[in-house]
Amino acid sequence: MSGAAARAGYDVVILGGGVAGCVLAARLSEDPGRTVCLLEAGQDYGPERQAWPQKVLNARALPRDDVWERHAPVHRIRARILGGSSCINGCWNTWGSEADHAEWAGAGGPRWTASAMEPFRRRAVEQMELRPVPDHEHSVWSRAALSGARELGYGEVDMAAPGGGPGYGTPLLNAVGGLRWNAAFAYLHAARPRPNLTIIGGAVVDRMTVRAGRVHGVDVAVDGRRTTVHGDTFLLASGTFGSPAVLMRSGIGPADHLTETGIRPEIDLPGVGAHLIDQPGVFVPLTPTRGLNASLAAKEEAGELYVNRMLIRAASPRCPEGSWDLHINPSAGPPLFGRLPLGQYEAGISALLMKPASRGRVRLRSADPTEDPDIDPAFLTDPEGHDVAVMRAGLAIVEELAASTALKSLAGPADGHSPRSLPDEELRARAGTYWHPVGTCAMGRPEDPLAVVDGEARVRGVANLRVVDASVLPTVPAANTQLPVLAVAEMLADSLRN
């Protein structure tokens, strides 16, 4: 715990210390007259960077210690640590298309347009100290992929700014010299000493007490001890999987499901936990040459090996003009899962579906907060077959890139089979995830029966409760979601301050 000692009540209680929660806590506590409490289920390693685990600080790896489920399927990986996904992800920050903002504005109003959100995108870039990829961080594979993209006819685009269409480029990074600069560092370092801010780690949210359309308190287990935290305004920021689970345990959600789970429905909101959207991908392995393995080994020995530092935004034949619906991601380095003998590396190219039509869902297994939710991403399952068709188009681009002059000299086909020709079921079985889930507390217009929040993130039927995280996005942006979520949290914090 940091900041002031725990109070009987707060002006604002934030449930979840991930990316959005860190933004909210920092911005709202800038007003010394407002008391703020930030609750995080995972560990708060404190204000001193050297006290944080090296795995969390290492921007070259994807740490998996501070997560909710240690040995779960990949689509279930979710951070359990102050700073949230910014502590375990790839440190990539990209921005979506004009079409993404048109979709959001259609559901939430004009504050969600690209122009209205631009000041908050810039604010997030500055606060997170996002930086371009330094030239020395490109491996021989990454440089070859840049050449391959040019050979295929793609032009260079700014991946983290508005505008542009298909093209190649590099993300902005929340990492400096191999150090992962997470949201807890960026947003909370200056905020921690404020006497009006209380940060409580190891605080697992059970349920909110909802009566007569208001939240009156939240039941929390802090390091195993039960307590109730009271407040005037509650901001739920527990993520696309956690936020709907908290709502449902609190009696806010689809009434039939709540009743079946042994929870008394307080507010029937059928959209809670519905409308899950994530970005699936298929990895096409390649066989590195001895020369590529040797070059990667030398780069790793120098402490400068990154699996990838570039990507391609591509458009399938189904993509609207001027936008993109695919990321093509070439990678080479230590395997994401498992191990290889010393001096050998994994190489390949992923096709990642950025604007899927398929919809999954999150449901409770029980009312017990320690039991993980039932998560079904439903990858590549839309009835019209849109997602399978776009994935096949992406895999065709993967094959073209692998055959480019620069890349084919470094790696060859791993086998004789083309993934894009696989039957649908086998293609679905190959699908992994880009780890960008959204939509389970989606915002929408008053006439939308599945809308959970409005354009101000206010939960329907609850006067003092808002959801502020990726779960409110009604569609997934054609981007990695960290920067968009930072900007959304900045925008909504700004509206709460006024």
N, C-alpha and C positions, 0 to 999 in steps of 0.2 A: 504494500500500500504506500502511495506517496501523496503529497499535498496535505490538505487538512485532515484532521481526524474524522472518522465516520460520524455523520450527523444523523439526527432523527429524520430529516427530510432534505431534499434538494430541489432547486428550481428545475433542473434538467437531469434525468437519468438516462444514460446511453447504454444499451444492452448489446455489447459486442465491441471489442477493441481491435478490429481488423482495419483495413485501409480506410473505409468510410468513418468508422468510429474514432480513429485518430484525428481525422480532419475535423469532425464535429467537436471533439473535446478541446482541441486547440483553439478553434475559431470562437466557440461559444464562451470559453473561459477568458477570452480577451476582455470581456466586460467584467470588471472587478465586483460589480454588484450582483452578478449571477453565479449561484453555486452549481457546480457540475460534478456529477459522479459518473465515472467510466468503469463499467464492469466487463472483465474479460475472463473467459473460462480457462485460458491457457496461462502460461508463465509470463510474468513481467520480470525480465532480467535486469531491470533497473536503468538508471540514467547514465551509468558508465559503460561505454562501448566495450571496454576490455573484459567486462563481466559476462558478456554474451557468448554463447558457444561458438567455436570456430566454424562449425558446419553452417550456422546461420549467417555468419559474416562472409562466407566464401561465395562470391558471385559466380564462380565457375561450376558450381554444383547445384543440384536440386535437393536440399535437405529434407528428410522425411521422418525426423524424430518428433518434432512438435506438431503432430497432426492428431485428428480425432481417432482414426482407425489405422493401425500400423500395417496390417497385411490385408488390406481390402482391395477390390478391383480398382483400377486406376481412376475411373470416373468418380469414385467416391472420395478421393484425396481432398482434404480440406484442412486448412491451417488451424492450429489451436495454440496461439501465441500472440502476445501483444504485437501489433503490426500486421497480423493476419497473413494473407497470401503474399504480401510484399516481402515476407521473410523466407518463403519457400519456392517462389516462382523463378522464371528466367530473367527477371529484371528488364523485360522488354516493354516499351511504351509506344504504341501506335495509335492512330486516330481513325475514325470511321468516315463514312461518305456523307454527302449531302442527303442522300436517300434515307440514311439512318435517322437523321434529325427530322426529316419530314415525317417519318413514321412516329417518332416520339412526340413531335408537336401535335400530330393528329390525335394522340391519346391524352396528352398532358397540357397542351396550350403553348402559347408563343415563347415562354421562357425556355423551351426545349429546342428551339431552332438553332442552327449552327451559329448564326451571328450572335444570338443572345448568350450562348454558352461559351463563346470565344474568350471573353475576359477570364472566365473561370478555368478554362484550359490553360491559358497563359499563367494564371496564378499557381495552378498545380505544378506546371513545369518548373516554375521558379522555386517554389517551396521544396519540391523534391530534388532540386538541383540536377535535373535530367540533363544528360550530355550526349553528344554524338559519339559514335564508335570511333575510338582512336585507331589510326592506321595500323599501328603495330599489333592490334588485337585480331587482325585478320590472319587466319591461317592460309596455307597454300590452297586448301579446299575452298575456303570462303572467297579468296581472290578469283579462283577459277569459276566459282558460281556466278560472281559478278560479270565475268567475261562471257559466261554461257548465257546469261540473261540478255546481254547486249547482242549476242549472236542470234538469239531468237527474236530480236526486234523490239525488245522492251526499252523504254526510255527511263531515265532516273526520275524518281519522285520523292518528295518529302513525306516520310511515313508517319510523322507525328504532328502534322499540321493539316488544316482544312484544305480542301480543293484537290485537284488532280484526279486521276483515274488509275487504270492499270499501269504497272511499271515496276521497276526494281528499286531497292534502296535499303537503308539500314534503320533500325529502330533508335529511339532515344533510350538511354540506359540510366537506371537508378543504381549505378555502381561506379566506383572510382578505384582504379588500380587493383581490381580484384575484390574490393570491399563492397558488400551488398549494403546499400544505403536504403534501409526500409522506412516505412511510414512512421514507425515509432520514433526513429531517430529524427526524421525530417520535421515532423509536426509536434512531437511532445517534448523535445529537448528543452526548448525555451518555455514551454507551458508547465512543466513539472513543478517548478518552485512556487507557482501561484497558490496562495492560500485558499482560493475558492475552487480549486480542482482537486478531486480525490480520484485516484486510480487504484482499483482493487483487482489484482490478478488472482487466479485460481477460483474465480467466482462463476459457478455453473448455474445458469438461469433455469429454474424449473418452470414457473408459470407466473403470469400476471393476474392479479385479482381485478376482475372487471365487474362493475355494478352500475346500473343505470347509465350506460353509455360512457363511462369513464374508467380509466385505470387508477386504482387506489394504492397499488403497491406491487412489488415484484418479489416473489419468493426465490431466494438464492442459497445455494450451498457454497460457502467460502471455506475452502480447504476442509470440506466435510462437515462444517458446522452450518446449521440452518439459520437463516435470518431473513427478514423482510426489509427491503429498501423502499422508502416512500419518496414521492416527488410530485411536482406539478405537471411537468411535461415528460413523456417517455419517448425515446427515440430508439427504435429497434434496428440494429445494424449487425445482425448475426449471420448475414450472408444468404446466398440463394438456397442453401439447404437448411441452415439454422433458423432463419427468420420465420419461414412458414411453420416449422416445427414448434417454435415458441408460441406463435399465434394459436396453433391448434391445441397445444396443451393448455392454453388459456381460455379455450372455449370459443375461439374465433376461427371459423373455417366451415367446410362443408358439413352440415348438421348430421347427415346420415353416417359419414365416416367417424365423426366425433362420438356419436352414440355407440357405434360398433366398438370403439376403442375404450369405452367406459368413461368418456368425458361429457359433462353436461354442456350442451351448446348454449353460448351466450349470444352470439351474433352469427347468423347463417351467411357465410361468405364462401360460395362454392369455388371461387377462383384461388383460394389459398392452397398452395401446393400444386396447383394445376399449371399448365402452360410452361413447363420446364423446357428451356432451349439451351443446348450446348453445341459446340462446334466439333464435329467428329473429324478424324483424319485417318488416312491410311499411309503407312510408312512402307516405302519400297526399298529393300536392302540392296546394297551394291557390295562388290568385293574389292577392297582397297588393294592397290599395287604395293609392292615392297617399298617403292619410293614414297608413296603417300604415308604409309605406316612410319617410315623413318623420319619424314618431315614432321608428322604429328608428335612423334616421340621427342624430337628435339624441342618442339614448341612447348610440350608439357614439362620437359626438364627445366626450361627457362621460366616456368610458372606463368606462361601466357597462352595456354591452350583453351580456347572456347569452342564449344561444339558448333556454334554458328553465330555469325554476325551480320547476315543479310537475308532478305526474303524477296519474293516476287508477289505482287498483287496481280491476279489474273482474272479474266472474265470468261465464263463458260458461254455457250450459245444461248443459254436461258437468262443471262444477266442483262439487266436494263442498261441502255446506252450510258456511257460515262461513269459507270460504277464498276465494282468488282465483287465477285462472290467466292474467290479462292485465294488462299495463301499457298504458295509453293515454297517449301522450306528445306533447303539442302543442309545436311549436317554430317559432321565427321569428328569423332572423338571417342571418349570412353562411353560404353553403352549406357543408355538410360536405365535399363534393368539388367541385372546379372553382371557377370565379369568375363573378361577375355584375358588370355595369357599376356604377360608383360611384352610391350612393344607392338601389340596388335590392337586395332581400333575398329569401331563400327562406323560404316559410311552408308549413306542413303539419302533419299529425298521423300518428303511427305507432301501429300496433297491434303489440304485442310479446308473443309467446307465452312465458309464464313457466314452464310445466310440460309441456314437449313429451314426446311418447311416442317420437319418432324417435331412433334411435341411430346415430352415425357411428363413425369409427375413426381412429387414428393409426398409421401404419406407417413403416418406414424405406425410403428409396430405396437406401441403401447403408450400409456401416459407417463412412463418412467423416463425422466430426462437423461438417464445414463444409457438408455438403449438407443442405438443409432437408428435414424429414420430409414424408411424403405425408399430407395432412390432408383427410379427407372428412367434413364436418359432417352430410351427409345430411338437410338441412332438409326438413321436411314430407313425409317418405317413409314413415312408419309404415304397415304394410299395411292396418290397419283404417281409415285415413283420419281418425283422431282429430285430428291437428294441423291438417289443412286445415279441418276443421269448426270448430275453435276459432278459427282465424285468420279465417274468414269471420264468425264471431260478433263478433270484435274489430273487424273493419272496419265492421260495422253500427253499432257504438258510435261509431266514428270519424265516420261520416256524421251520426249524431245530434248529436255534439258540434260538428261543423263547421256544422250548421244551427242551433245555439243562437243566441239573440238577440245575445249579446255578441260571438261570434266571426264570425258571418256579416256583421256590419257592418265587419269588418276584412279579410276575405279571402273569395273565392268559389271555386267549383270551377275547377280548372285545365283540365278537359275534360269531356266528357259521359259518360265511362265510369266505372262503379262497379267498383273493384277486386274487391269481394267476389263479383261475378258472373263474374269471369274463369274460364276453364277451369283445371283443376288445374295443368297444366304451366305455364301462363302465370303463375299465382299463385306457383308455386315459383321461376320465373325472376325474379320481383319481390322475392323474400325477401332481406333483408339480415340483419345480426346485431346483437345487443345487447352482444356481446363478453363473454359470461359462460360460457366452456366449463368443464366439470367432468367427472369420472368415469373418466378413462383409467387410473387406478390405484386403482380403487374398493375401499373397505373392504366386508367382508362376513363372515358367519358361517363357521365351519370347514367346513360342508357345502356352501357355495356354490363351485362349481368355477371361477367367474370372479372370485372375490375375490382381490385382490392384497395387501391389508393387512388387519390386524385392527383392532379398535376403539382400539388404542393406536398405530396407524399403522405397526406392524411388518410388514416385508415377509415373506411366507411363505417359509420355507426359508433365510432369511438372518438370523443372530442379531443382528448389530450394525448393521442398516440399517432406517431408517424413511423414509416419504414424508410430508412435511408441506406440503401446498398444496391447491389446489382439486381436483387430480386424484383425491384420495381420496374426495371426496363421491360417494355412490352415486346421488344424485338432485340436480338443480339446485334451489336454493331459489327461492321466488317473490319474488325480490329481486335487486338489484344485488349482485354477489358480494364486493365489497371488504370490507365490514364483517363478513360471515360468515367470510371467510378470516382476517381479523385475529383474530377471536374464537377460531377453531379453532386458530390458531398459538399464541395465548395459552394456551389450554387444554392443548395438547400440550406446550408449553414448561414449563408448571407441573408436568405429570406427570413430565417428564424431570428437573426440579430435585429432586424428592423421592426 
